[in-house]
Structure formats: structure tokens, C-alpha cells
Amino acid sequence: MDSNDKRIVRLIRVSDELGVLAQNPEFVSEYAGLSIGNTKRALLQCKELAEERNLTKEFKFCLDELDHSSYKVGNGHFVEGAVYAKTVIFYFMTLL
């Protein structure tokens, strides 16, 4: 993984944000949906990177799973949704 790639750095930053939220339930209800949205945008910025590394199938899987995280948050499972989204992003980053 090229640590200087701005796309990856942004993905790590929003992933860290999700981790902080998941550990602070008083904030997670307000910001979980927004953070998952930011995470999805950061992941979309990595689309070219996924294509360059032949990870398009895994990339689509991650996008679908982030939709699942958003669904959890929309149903009031804020911490679970944030933790799940962080797990999805961690999985994607391990592939890079």
C-alpha cells in the first residue's frame, strides 16, 4: 500500500472517525450516517486504485456492505452500523 496516496490517506481518516464514533455512543447517533457517507465517498475516490489492482469485485462488495451499514444506522443501530462500516473499510485496506 502506498501510504502517500491521498485517496488511501482519506479513507484511513474517515475510517478512524468511524472508530471514534463507535466508542462514543453519545455522538454516534448524530454522526454515524454522515460518517458512513463520508466513508463511501472516500471509497469511491479509491475506485481507480481498485481497478489498477484488479480489486473491482471486492470494491463493489465493500460499497454494497456500506449500504448495509447505512441501513443499520437508519434503523437506529448506530454503533453497530459504525463498527460494521469500519470493518468493511479495514477489509478493503488490507487488500491494497
VEXTOR-84577 format. One record per atom (N, C-alpha, C, O): residue number from 1; y, z, x; residue in three letters; atom name. Coordinates in Angstrom, 1 decimal. Atoms other than C-alpha are relative to their C-alpha. Last residue first. Layout:
n/yy/zz/xx/res/atom
NUM/Y/Z/X/ALA/CA
...
//
This chain:
n/yy/zz/xx/res/atom
96/-0.9/0.8/-0.8/LEU/N
96/-2.7/-1.1/-4.5/LEU/CA
96/-0.3/0.1/1.5/LEU/C
96/0.4/-0.5/2.3/LEU/O
95/0.5/1.4/-0.2/LEU/N
95/-5.8/0.1/-6.4/LEU/CA
95/0.9/-0.8/1.0/LEU/C
95/0.4/-1.8/1.5/LEU/O
94/1.1/-0.1/-1.0/THR/N
94/-4.9/3.8/-5.9/THR/CA
94/-0.6/-1.4/0.2/THR/C
94/-1.2/-1.6/1.3/THR/O
93/-0.5/-0.2/-1.3/MET/N
93/-1.5/3.1/-7.5/MET/CA
93/-1.2/0.1/1.0/MET/C
93/-1.0/-0.4/2.2/MET/O
92/-0.5/1.2/-0.4/PHE/N
92/-3.1/1.8/-10.7/PHE/CA
92/0.4/0.0/1.5/PHE/C
92/0.2/-0.9/2.3/PHE/O
91/1.1/0.9/-0.1/TYR/N
91/-5.2/4.9/-11.1/TYR/CA
91/0.5/-1.3/0.5/TYR/C
91/-0.1/-1.9/1.5/TYR/O
90/0.7/-0.4/-1.2/PHE/N
90/-2.2/7.1/-10.5/PHE/CA
90/-1.2/-0.9/0.3/PHE/C
90/-1.4/-1.3/1.4/PHE/O
89/-0.8/0.5/-1.1/ILE/N
89/-0.3/5.2/-13.1/ILE/CA
89/-0.7/0.3/1.3/ILE/C
89/-0.7/-0.4/2.3/ILE/O
88/0.1/1.5/0.0/VAL/N
88/-3.1/5.7/-15.7/VAL/CA
88/0.8/-0.5/1.2/VAL/C
88/0.3/-1.4/1.9/VAL/O
87/1.3/0.4/-0.5/THR/N
87/-3.3/9.4/-14.8/THR/CA
87/-0.2/-1.5/0.1/THR/C
87/-0.8/-2.0/1.1/THR/O
86/0.0/-0.3/-1.5/LYS/N
86/0.4/9.9/-15.2/LYS/CA
86/-1.3/-0.4/0.6/LYS/C
86/-1.4/-1.0/1.7/LYS/O
85/-0.8/1.1/-0.6/ALA/N
85/0.2/8.2/-18.6/ALA/CA
85/0.1/0.2/1.5/ALA/C
85/-0.1/-0.8/2.2/ALA/O
84/0.8/1.2/0.0/TYR/N
84/-2.6/10.6/-19.6/TYR/CA
84/0.7/-1.2/0.6/TYR/C
84/0.1/-1.9/1.4/TYR/O
83/1.0/-0.1/-1.0/VAL/N
83/-0.6/13.6/-18.5/VAL/CA
83/-0.9/-1.2/0.1/VAL/C
83/-1.2/-1.7/1.2/VAL/O
82/-0.6/0.1/-1.3/ALA/N
82/2.4/12.5/-20.5/ALA/CA
82/-1.0/0.1/1.1/ALA/C
82/-1.0/-0.7/2.1/ALA/O
81/-0.5/1.4/-0.2/GLY/N
81/0.4/11.8/-23.6/GLY/CA
81/0.6/-0.2/1.4/GLY/C
81/0.4/-1.2/2.0/GLY/O
80/1.2/0.9/-0.2/GLU/N
80/-1.5/15.1/-23.4/GLU/CA
80/0.4/-1.4/0.3/GLU/C
80/-0.2/-2.1/1.2/GLU/O
79/0.5/-0.3/-1.4/VAL/N
79/1.8/17.0/-22.9/VAL/CA
79/-1.2/-0.9/0.3/VAL/C
79/-1.3/-1.5/1.3/VAL/O
78/-0.9/0.3/-1.1/PHE/N
78/3.4/15.3/-25.9/PHE/CA
78/-0.5/0.2/1.4/PHE/C
78/-0.5/-0.7/2.2/PHE/O
77/0.8/-0.5/-1.1/HIS/N
77/0.6/15.2/-28.5/HIS/CA
77/0.8/-0.3/1.3/HIS/C
77/0.4/-1.1/2.1/HIS/O
76/-0.3/-1.4/-0.4/GLY/N
76/3.1/14.9/-31.3/GLY/CA
76/-0.8/0.6/1.1/GLY/C
76/-0.6/1.8/1.4/GLY/O
75/0.7/-0.9/0.9/ASN/N
75/1.7/11.7/-32.9/ASN/CA
75/0.1/1.5/0.3/ASN/C
75/-0.6/2.4/-0.2/ASN/O
74/-0.5/0.3/1.3/GLY/N
74/4.2/9.5/-31.2/GLY/CA
74/-0.6/0.9/-1.1/GLY/C
74/0.0/1.1/-2.1/GLY/O
73/-1.3/-0.6/0.1/VAL/N
73/3.3/11.1/-27.9/VAL/CA
73/0.6/-0.2/-1.4/VAL/C
73/1.1/0.8/-2.0/VAL/O
72/0.2/-1.5/0.0/LYS/N
72/-0.4/10.2/-28.4/LYS/CA
72/1.4/0.7/-0.2/LYS/C
72/1.5/1.6/-1.0/LYS/O
71/0.6/-0.3/1.3/TYR/N
71/0.6/6.6/-29.4/TYR/CA
71/-0.2/1.5/-0.1/TYR/C
71/0.1/2.1/-1.1/TYR/O
70/-1.2/0.0/0.9/SER/N
70/2.8/6.3/-26.3/SER/CA
70/-0.5/0.4/-1.4/SER/C
70/0.3/1.1/-2.1/SER/O
69/-0.8/-1.2/-0.3/SER/N
69/-0.2/7.3/-24.2/SER/CA
69/1.2/0.1/-0.9/SER/C
69/1.5/1.2/-1.4/SER/O
68/0.8/-1.1/0.5/HIS/N
68/-2.3/4.6/-25.9/HIS/CA
68/0.7/1.4/0.2/HIS/C
68/0.7/2.2/-0.6/HIS/O
67/-0.2/0.0/1.5/ASP/N
67/0.4/2.1/-25.2/ASP/CA
67/-0.7/1.1/-0.7/ASP/C
67/-0.2/1.7/-1.6/ASP/O
66/-1.3/-0.6/0.2/LEU/N
66/0.2/3.3/-21.6/LEU/CA
66/0.4/-0.1/-1.4/LEU/C
66/1.0/0.8/-1.9/LEU/O
65/0.2/-1.5/0.0/GLU/N
65/-3.6/2.6/-21.7/GLU/CA
65/1.4/0.7/-0.2/GLU/C
65/1.4/1.8/-0.8/GLU/O
64/0.6/-0.4/1.3/ASP/N
64/-2.9/-1.0/-22.8/ASP/CA
64/-0.1/1.5/-0.1/ASP/C
64/0.1/2.1/-1.1/ASP/O
63/-1.0/0.2/1.1/LEU/N
63/-0.5/-1.5/-19.9/LEU/CA
63/-0.5/0.5/-1.3/LEU/C
63/0.1/1.1/-2.1/LEU/O
62/-1.0/-1.0/-0.1/CYS/N
62/-3.0/0.0/-17.5/CYS/CA
62/1.1/-0.1/-1.1/CYS/C
62/1.5/0.9/-1.6/CYS/O
61/0.6/-1.2/0.5/PHE/N
61/-5.8/-2.3/-18.7/PHE/CA
61/1.0/1.2/0.0/PHE/C
61/1.1/1.9/-0.9/PHE/O
60/0.0/0.1/1.5/LYS/N
60/-3.5/-5.3/-18.3/LYS/CA
60/-0.6/1.3/-0.6/LYS/C
60/-0.1/1.8/-1.6/LYS/O
59/-1.3/-0.1/0.5/PHE/N
59/-2.9/-4.3/-14.7/PHE/CA
59/0.1/0.0/-1.5/PHE/C
59/0.8/0.9/-2.1/PHE/O
58/-0.3/-1.5/-0.1/GLU/N
58/-6.6/-3.7/-14.0/GLU/CA
58/1.5/0.2/-0.5/GLU/C
58/1.7/1.2/-1.2/GLU/O
57/0.8/-0.6/1.0/LYS/N
57/-7.3/-7.3/-15.2/LYS/CA
57/0.3/1.5/-0.1/LYS/C
57/0.5/2.1/-1.2/LYS/O
56/-0.5/0.3/1.3/THR/N
56/-4.4/-8.7/-13.2/THR/CA
56/-0.8/0.7/-1.1/THR/C
56/-0.2/1.2/-2.1/THR/O
55/0.2/-1.2/0.8/LEU/N
55/-5.4/-6.9/-10.0/LEU/CA
55/0.5/-0.3/-1.4/LEU/C
55/0.8/0.7/-2.1/LEU/O
54/1.1/0.3/0.9/ASN/N
54/-5.8/-10.0/-7.8/ASN/CA
54/-0.4/1.2/-0.8/ASN/C
54/-1.6/1.5/-1.0/ASN/O
53/1.1/-0.7/-0.5/ARG/N
53/-3.5/-8.6/-5.1/ARG/CA
53/-1.2/-0.1/-0.9/ARG/C
53/-2.2/0.6/-0.8/ARG/O
52/0.2/0.3/-1.4/GLU/N
52/-0.7/-11.1/-5.5/GLU/CA
52/-1.3/0.7/0.5/GLU/C
52/-1.9/0.1/1.5/GLU/O
51/0.5/1.4/-0.1/GLU/N
51/-1.1/-10.9/-9.3/GLU/CA
51/-0.3/-0.3/1.5/GLU/C
51/-1.3/-1.0/1.8/GLU/O
50/1.4/0.0/0.5/ALA/N
50/-0.8/-7.1/-9.2/ALA/CA
50/-0.6/-1.4/0.1/ALA/C
50/-1.8/-1.5/0.5/ALA/O
49/0.8/-0.7/-1.0/LEU/N
49/2.3/-7.3/-7.0/LEU/CA
49/-1.5/0.0/-0.4/LEU/C
49/-2.4/-0.2/0.4/LEU/O
48/0.2/0.9/-1.1/GLU/N
48/3.8/-9.8/-9.3/GLU/CA
48/-0.9/0.6/1.0/GLU/C
48/-1.8/-0.1/1.6/GLU/O
47/0.9/1.0/0.4/LYS/N
47/3.2/-7.4/-12.2/LYS/CA
47/-0.2/-1.0/1.1/LYS/C
47/-1.4/-1.4/1.3/LYS/O
46/1.1/0.2/-1.0/CYS/N
46/4.7/-4.5/-10.3/CYS/CA
46/-0.9/-1.1/-0.4/CYS/C
46/-1.9/-1.3/0.2/CYS/O
45/-0.6/0.5/-1.3/GLN/N
45/8.0/-4.7/-12.2/GLN/CA
45/-1.0/-0.2/1.1/GLN/C
45/-0.8/-1.0/2.0/GLN/O
44/-0.3/1.4/0.2/LEU/N
44/5.9/-4.3/-15.4/LEU/CA
44/0.7/-0.7/1.2/LEU/C
44/0.5/-1.8/1.5/LEU/O
43/1.2/0.7/-0.2/LEU/N
43/4.7/-1.0/-14.0/LEU/CA
43/0.1/-1.5/-0.2/LEU/C
43/-0.4/-2.3/0.6/LEU/O
42/0.3/0.0/-1.5/ALA/N
42/8.2/0.2/-13.6/ALA/CA
42/-1.3/-0.7/0.3/ALA/C
42/-1.4/-1.4/1.2/ALA/O
41/-1.0/1.0/-0.7/ARG/N
41/9.0/-0.9/-17.2/ARG/CA
41/-0.3/0.0/1.5/ARG/C
41/-0.3/-1.1/2.1/ARG/O
40/0.5/1.3/0.3/LYS/N
40/5.8/1.0/-18.4/LYS/CA
40/0.9/-1.1/0.6/LYS/C
40/0.4/-2.1/1.1/LYS/O
39/1.2/0.2/-0.8/THR/N
39/6.8/4.1/-16.5/THR/CA
39/-0.5/-1.4/-0.3/THR/C
39/-0.9/-2.2/0.6/THR/O
38/-0.5/0.3/-1.4/ASN/N
38/10.3/4.0/-18.0/ASN/CA
38/-1.2/-0.4/0.9/ASN/C
38/-1.1/-1.2/1.7/ASN/O
37/-0.7/1.2/0.0/GLY/N
37/8.8/3.8/-21.5/GLY/CA
37/0.5/-0.5/1.4/GLY/C
37/0.3/-1.6/1.8/GLY/O
36/1.1/1.0/0.1/ILE/N
36/6.4/6.6/-20.7/ILE/CA
36/0.6/-1.4/0.0/ILE/C
36/0.0/-2.3/0.5/ILE/O
35/0.6/0.1/-1.3/SER/N
35/9.4/8.6/-19.5/SER/CA
35/-1.2/-1.0/0.0/SER/C
35/-1.4/-1.7/0.9/SER/O
34/-0.9/0.7/-0.9/LEU/N
34/11.3/7.9/-22.7/LEU/CA
34/-0.6/-0.2/1.4/LEU/C
34/-0.5/-1.3/1.9/LEU/O
33/-0.1/1.4/0.4/GLY/N
33/8.4/8.9/-24.9/GLY/CA
33/0.8/-0.9/0.9/GLY/C
33/0.5/-2.0/1.3/GLY/O
32/1.3/0.6/-0.3/ALA/N
32/7.8/12.1/-22.9/ALA/CA
32/0.0/-1.5/-0.4/ALA/C
32/-0.4/-2.3/0.4/ALA/O
31/-0.1/1.1/-1.0/TYR/N
31/11.5/13.1/-22.8/TYR/CA
31/-1.3/-0.8/0.2/TYR/C
31/-1.3/-1.8/0.9/TYR/O
30/-1.2/0.8/0.0/GLU/N
30/12.3/15.3/-25.8/GLU/CA
30/-0.2/-1.3/0.9/GLU/C
30/0.4/-2.3/0.5/GLU/O
29/-0.1/0.6/1.3/SER/N
29/8.8/16.7/-26.4/SER/CA
29/1.2/-0.9/-0.1/SER/C
29/1.2/-1.9/-0.9/SER/O
28/0.9/1.1/0.2/VAL/N
28/8.2/17.2/-22.7/VAL/CA
28/0.2/-0.7/-1.4/VAL/C
28/0.1/-1.9/-1.5/VAL/O
27/-0.7/1.3/-0.1/PHE/N
27/11.2/19.3/-22.1/PHE/CA
27/-0.8/-1.1/-0.4/PHE/C
27/-0.3/-2.2/-0.8/PHE/O
26/-1.3/-0.1/0.7/GLU/N
26/10.0/22.7/-23.3/GLU/CA
26/0.8/-1.3/0.1/GLU/C
26/1.6/-1.5/-0.8/GLU/O
25/0.1/0.3/1.4/PRO/N
25/6.4/21.8/-22.3/PRO/CA
25/1.3/0.0/-0.8/PRO/C
25/1.5/-0.6/-1.8/PRO/O
24/-1.1/-0.7/0.7/ASN/N
24/7.3/21.9/-18.6/ASN/CA
24/0.1/-0.4/-1.5/ASN/C
24/0.9/-1.2/-1.9/ASN/O
23/0.0/-1.4/-0.4/GLN/N
23/4.3/21.0/-16.5/GLN/CA
23/1.1/0.9/-0.7/GLN/C
23/1.1/2.1/-0.5/GLN/O
22/1.3/-0.6/0.5/ALA/N
22/3.7/17.7/-18.3/ALA/CA
22/-0.1/1.5/0.3/ALA/C
22/-0.8/2.2/-0.4/ALA/O
21/-0.1/-0.2/1.5/LEU/N
21/7.4/16.9/-17.8/LEU/CA
21/-1.3/0.7/-0.5/LEU/C
21/-1.2/1.6/-1.3/LEU/O
20/-1.0/-1.1/0.2/VAL/N
20/7.2/17.4/-14.0/VAL/CA
20/0.0/0.3/-1.5/VAL/C
20/0.0/1.5/-1.9/VAL/O
19/0.7/-1.2/-0.4/GLY/N
19/4.1/15.1/-13.9/GLY/CA
19/0.8/1.3/-0.2/GLY/C
19/0.3/2.3/-0.6/GLY/O
18/1.0/-0.4/1.0/LEU/N
18/5.8/12.5/-15.9/LEU/CA
18/-0.7/1.3/0.3/LEU/C
18/-1.0/2.1/-0.5/LEU/O
17/-0.8/-0.5/1.2/GLU/N
17/8.8/12.5/-13.6/GLU/CA
17/-1.0/0.4/-1.1/GLU/C
17/-0.8/1.5/-1.7/GLU/O
16/-0.3/-1.4/-0.3/ASP/N
16/6.4/12.1/-10.6/ASP/CA
16/0.7/0.7/-1.2/ASP/C
16/0.5/1.9/-1.5/ASP/O
15/1.3/-0.8/0.1/SER/N
15/5.0/9.0/-12.2/SER/CA
15/0.2/1.5/0.2/SER/C
15/-0.3/2.3/-0.4/SER/O
14/0.1/-0.2/1.4/VAL/N
14/8.6/7.7/-12.7/VAL/CA
14/-1.3/0.8/-0.3/VAL/C
14/-1.4/1.6/-1.2/VAL/O
13/-1.0/-0.9/0.5/ARG/N
13/9.2/8.2/-9.0/ARG/CA
13/-0.2/0.3/-1.5/ARG/C
13/-0.1/1.4/-1.9/ARG/O
12/0.3/-1.4/-0.5/ILE/N
12/5.9/6.7/-7.9/ILE/CA
12/1.0/1.0/-0.6/ILE/C
12/0.7/2.1/-1.0/ILE/O
11/1.2/-0.5/0.8/LEU/N
11/6.5/3.6/-10.0/LEU/CA
11/-0.4/1.4/0.4/LEU/C
11/-0.7/2.2/-0.5/LEU/O
10/-0.5/-0.4/1.3/ARG/N
10/10.0/3.3/-8.5/ARG/CA
10/-1.2/0.5/-0.9/ARG/C
10/-1.0/1.4/-1.7/ARG/O
9/-0.8/-1.2/-0.1/VAL/N
9/8.6/3.5/-5.0/VAL/CA
9/0.5/0.4/-1.4/VAL/C
9/0.4/1.6/-1.7/VAL/O
8/0.9/-1.1/-0.1/ILE/N
8/6.0/0.9/-5.9/ILE/CA
8/0.7/1.3/0.1/ILE/C
8/0.3/2.3/-0.6/ILE/O
7/0.7/-0.1/1.3/ARG/N
7/8.5/-1.6/-7.1/ARG/CA
7/-0.9/1.2/0.0/ARG/C
7/-1.0/1.9/-1.0/ARG/O
6/-0.8/-0.7/1.0/LYS/N
6/10.8/-0.9/-4.1/LYS/CA
6/-0.7/0.2/-1.4/LYS/C
6/-0.5/1.1/-2.1/LYS/O
5/-0.2/0.9/1.1/ASP/N
5/8.1/-1.9/-1.6/ASP/CA
5/0.7/0.8/-1.2/ASP/C
5/0.2/1.8/-1.6/ASP/O
4/-1.4/0.5/0.0/ASN/N
4/8.7/0.2/1.5/ASN/CA
4/0.2/-0.9/-1.3/ASN/C
4/1.4/-1.2/-1.5/ASN/O
3/-0.9/-1.1/0.5/SER/N
3/5.5/2.2/1.0/SER/CA
3/1.4/-0.4/-0.1/SER/C
3/2.2/0.3/-0.8/SER/O
2/-1.2/0.1/-0.8/ASP/N
2/3.4/-1.0/1.4/ASP/CA
2/1.0/1.0/-0.6/ASP/C
2/1.6/0.8/-1.7/ASP/O
1/-1.2/0.0/0.8/MET/N
1/0.0/0.0/0.0/MET/CA
1/1.2/0.0/0.9/MET/C
1/1.4/0.8/1.8/MET/O
//
